[in-house]
Amino acid sequence: MEHIFDFHNLSAYRGRTRVFDGFDLTIRKGENTAILGPNGSGKTTLMKLISRELYPVWSEESRMLVYGRDRWNVEELRHRLGIVSGDLQQEYSAQARGNDVILSGFSSSIDVWPHQVFSAEELERAVALMRELGIEELAGRPFGKMSTGQQRRFLLGRALVHRPEALLLDEPTSGLDLPAIFRYLDTVRGLMRAGTQLILVTHHLHEIPPEITRVVFMRGGRVVADGGKQTMLASALVSELFGCKIEVVERNGFYQALPGEQVL
């Protein structure tokens, strides 16, 4: 079966800090996966490697393949993999218009520029996505005048312009209130049911939708555990991952972390 990600023996630095030293991870096509870990586990570095904002240290013994290839034209890759991250959200100026945020996905740019010309089909696609995501009335609103949840929906639309096979989401509901979290998760679940693969990078259990089947634990720049969702999201294993007592509760396919009984 084809792999989306096939990473082996990767080393990577953030500044002078070595984050990965012999990092391994494979994710097969069609495998809805959550990558879970505490702050400092290497999740942000992984996102930057995948989005080509960061490159691993070259070695004959390492490989970093995305859909079986080690080199991609970024625009070509976006047709297969859509990426939404917190860093991307911070890169847009407060003056960027909602419609332009969507359209910028066609060129993988930040905002649009006067020299860019969009086809009638691309303009129609942007309108259709805004309608689908419930943000059509915000098309002309500046990005800085939107709520965090509205911004996330526009960035999701940006990632969807090419109808990618898979979505890579980085803590997608961080900073959202409960209604916005529920709306966003409903949207993502609808995309998954329609056949879009999800790879979710997070430290929040509540972000993991029921359709996720595999959970990968990261800590200290390494994959420390990997398996089926029901096995992995057990109180003892999650407590060990985060280094504190956690009680994991499941309801209707969703999981929540509660404080466990602490030994005084």
C-alpha positions in Angstrom: 0.0 0.0 0.0 1.2 3.5 -0.8 2.5 5.6 2.0 1.7 9.3 2.4 4.6 9.7 4.8 7.7 7.4 4.9 10.2 8.9 7.2 13.3 7.0 8.4 16.2 8.0 10.6 15.6 11.7 10.3 17.7 14.3 12.1 16.5 17.9 12.3 17.4 21.1 14.1 15.4 24.2 15.2 18.2 26.8 15.5 20.9 25.1 17.5 18.6 22.6 19.1 18.5 19.1 17.7 14.9 18.1 17.8 15.0 14.8 15.9 17.7 12.2 16.1 16.8 9.0 14.3 13.1 9.9 13.8 10.9 7.2 12.2 7.2 7.5 11.0 5.1 5.9 8.3 1.5 6.7 7.5 -0.3 4.7 4.8 -2.7 6.2 2.3 -6.3 6.1 3.7 -5.2 5.7 7.3 -6.8 8.4 9.4 -4.2 9.2 12.1 -3.8 11.4 15.1 -0.3 12.3 16.3 -0.5 13.1 19.9 2.1 14.5 22.3 2.9 17.2 24.9 4.5 20.5 24.1 8.1 20.1 23.2 7.6 16.6 21.7 8.6 17.6 18.2 5.1 18.1 16.6 5.8 21.6 15.3 9.1 20.4 13.8 7.3 17.6 12.1 4.8 20.0 10.6 7.6 22.3 9.4 9.4 19.3 7.8 6.3 18.2 5.9 5.4 21.7 4.7 9.1 22.2 3.6 9.6 25.2 5.9 12.4 23.1 7.4 14.7 20.4 6.0 16.3 17.4 7.7 20.1 16.9 7.9 21.1 14.9 4.8 22.3 11.4 5.4 22.6 8.3 3.1 20.9 6.3 5.9 17.8 8.6 6.1 14.8 9.1 3.9 11.9 11.5 3.9 9.3 10.5 1.3 5.9 12.1 0.8 3.7 10.0 -1.5 6.8 8.0 -2.4 8.9 11.0 -3.5 11.6 13.0 -1.8 11.2 16.1 -4.1 8.0 17.9 -4.8 6.9 21.1 -6.5 4.9 22.7 -3.7 2.0 23.6 -5.9 1.8 20.0 -7.2 1.9 18.6 -3.7 -1.0 20.8 -2.6 -3.2 18.8 -5.0 -2.6 15.8 -2.8 -2.0 17.2 0.6 -3.7 20.3 2.2 -2.0 21.8 5.3 -3.5 24.0 7.9 -1.3 25.2 10.8 -1.2 27.8 13.5 1.9 29.3 11.9 0.1 29.8 8.6 -2.7 31.7 10.5 -0.1 34.1 11.9 1.4 34.8 8.5 -1.7 36.5 7.1 -2.0 40.2 7.6 -5.0 41.7 9.4 -5.9 43.4 6.1 -6.2 40.3 4.0 -9.7 39.8 2.7 -11.5 36.5 3.3 -12.0 35.7 -0.4 -8.3 36.4 -1.0 -7.3 33.9 1.7 -9.2 31.2 -0.1 -7.8 32.2 -3.5 -4.2 32.3 -2.3 -4.4 28.5 -2.0 -4.3 28.1 -5.7 -0.7 29.5 -5.8 0.3 28.4 -2.2 1.0 32.1 -1.5 0.2 34.3 1.6 -2.6 36.6 0.4 -2.9 37.5 -3.3 -1.0 40.0 -5.3 -1.9 42.5 -8.1 -0.1 40.4 -10.8 -2.1 37.3 -10.0 -5.0 36.4 -12.3 -7.6 33.8 -11.4 -9.8 31.9 -13.8 -13.6 31.9 -13.7 -13.4 28.2 -12.5 -11.1 29.2 -9.6 -13.3 32.1 -8.6 -16.3 29.8 -8.7 -14.5 27.2 -6.6 -13.7 29.9 -3.9 -17.3 30.9 -3.7 -18.5 27.3 -3.5 -16.0 26.6 -0.7 -17.1 29.6 1.3 -20.7 28.6 0.9 -19.9 25.0 1.9 -18.0 26.2 5.0 -20.6 28.8 6.0 -18.4 31.8 5.6 -19.7 33.3 2.3 -21.0 36.4 4.0 -17.4 37.1 5.3 -15.8 37.1 1.9 -15.0 40.8 2.0 -14.1 41.0 5.7 -10.5 41.7 6.8 -8.8 38.7 8.3 -8.0 40.7 11.5 -11.7 41.5 12.0 -12.7 37.8 12.1 -12.9 35.5 15.1 -10.3 32.7 15.4 -12.9 30.2 14.3 -13.8 32.2 11.2 -10.1 32.5 10.3 -9.6 28.7 10.7 -12.5 28.1 8.3 -11.0 30.3 5.7 -7.6 28.6 6.1 -9.4 25.2 5.7 -11.0 26.5 2.5 -7.5 27.6 1.3 -6.3 24.0 1.9 -9.3 22.6 0.0 -9.1 24.6 -3.2 -7.3 21.7 -5.0 -9.6 19.0 -3.6 -6.6 17.3 -1.9 -6.7 13.6 -1.1 -5.5 14.2 2.5 -5.6 17.0 5.1 -2.8 17.7 7.7 -4.2 19.8 10.5 -2.2 21.2 13.4 -4.3 21.7 16.6 -7.2 23.0 14.5 -9.5 24.0 17.4 -7.0 25.7 19.7 -8.3 29.0 20.9 -11.9 28.3 19.7 -15.0 28.5 21.9 -17.2 25.4 22.2 -19.7 26.2 19.4 -16.8 26.9 17.0 -15.1 23.7 18.1 -18.2 21.7 17.4 -18.8 23.4 14.0 -15.2 22.8 12.9 -15.2 19.1 14.0 -18.5 18.6 12.1 -16.9 20.0 9.0 -13.8 17.9 9.3 -15.9 14.8 9.9 -18.0 15.5 6.8 -14.8 15.7 4.7 -13.6 12.4 6.1 -16.9 10.7 5.4 -16.6 12.0 1.8 -13.2 10.3 1.5 -10.6 12.9 2.6 -7.9 11.4 4.7 -7.0 13.2 7.9 -3.7 13.4 9.7 -4.2 15.4 12.9 -1.3 16.7 15.0 -2.4 17.8 18.5 -2.1 17.6 22.2 -5.8 17.8 22.7 -7.8 14.6 23.0 -11.1 16.3 22.3 -9.9 17.2 18.8 -9.7 13.6 17.7 -12.9 12.7 15.8 -14.4 9.3 15.9 -13.3 8.5 12.4 -9.6 8.4 13.5 -8.4 4.8 13.6 -4.7 5.1 14.5 -3.0 7.2 17.2 0.8 7.8 17.4 2.4 9.1 20.6 5.4 11.5 20.3 7.7 12.6 23.1 11.2 13.9 23.1 11.5 14.0 19.3 10.6 10.3 18.9 7.6 8.1 18.3 7.2 6.3 21.6 4.0 4.3 21.0 1.7 3.6 18.1 -1.5 1.6 17.7 -5.3 1.5 17.3 -7.2 4.4 18.8 -9.1 2.5 21.5 -5.9 0.8 22.7 -3.8 4.0 22.7 -6.3 6.3 24.4 -6.3 4.4 27.7 -5.9 6.3 30.9 -2.6 4.6 31.8 -1.0 5.2 28.4 -2.1 8.8 28.1 -0.9 9.5 31.7 2.5 8.1 30.9 2.8 10.2 27.7 2.0 13.4 29.5 3.7 12.6 32.7 0.8 13.1 35.0 -2.3 11.3 36.2 -5.0 11.5 33.5 -8.4 9.8 33.4 -9.6 9.4 29.8 -13.4 9.3 29.2 -15.0 8.2 25.9 -18.5 9.3 24.8 -20.0 8.8 21.4 -16.6 8.1 19.8 -15.0 11.3 21.3 -12.4 11.3 24.0 -11.8 13.8 26.8 -9.0 14.1 29.4 -9.9 14.6 33.0 -7.6 15.1 36.0 -6.8 11.7 37.5 -6.4 10.9 41.2 -3.2 12.5 42.3 -1.0 10.9 45.0 -0.2 13.6 47.7 
